[in-house]
Amino acid sequence: MAKWLIKSEPSECGIDDFARDPATVIPWDGVRNYQARNFLAQMREGDEVLLYHSSCKHIGIAGIVKVAKAAYPDPLQFDPDSSYFDARSSPDSPRWQAVDMQFVKKLPTLISLDRLKALPELAELPLVRKGNRLSVMPVSESEWQAILTLSATLAGD
């Protein structure tokens, strides 16, 4: 299984939304960046995903979700009432993808961006590299393990 990181504003969809009803599947839609879309298209059912809270007071990795349904055409691209509507997209030739996500766990302590940047194992992770604003990115197995180890260490503080 692949590992991923996705960014979200918690006011839009955060780890607490997933934790509120762990059995509920939440569509991950509205992504309008081509590189992020391509990563969504690579996601498979069962892939694990770090949920990163962004554009808020406390930014960082808040929890883990999993892919409950692999990529499918994002229905919002066809809805003229949606802010994610794309008039150039059609059901015969969709431009944008969505995936369904489901709760796995909330981390005991949010892992801040500063703490992530301090880990040498994450030097190549796009999240910690200057100027990268990508909302969906792959995470290597070694990066995943370094993040989980940091989470366990912080939980013991």
ABEGO torsion letter per residue (X at the ends): XBBBBBBBBAAABBAAAAAABAABBBBBBGBABAAAAAAAAABBBGBBBBBBBBGBABBEBABBBBBABBBBBBAAAABAABAABBAABBAABBABBBBBBBBABBBABBBBAAAAAABAAAAABAAABBGBABABBBBBAAAAAAAAAAAAAAAAX
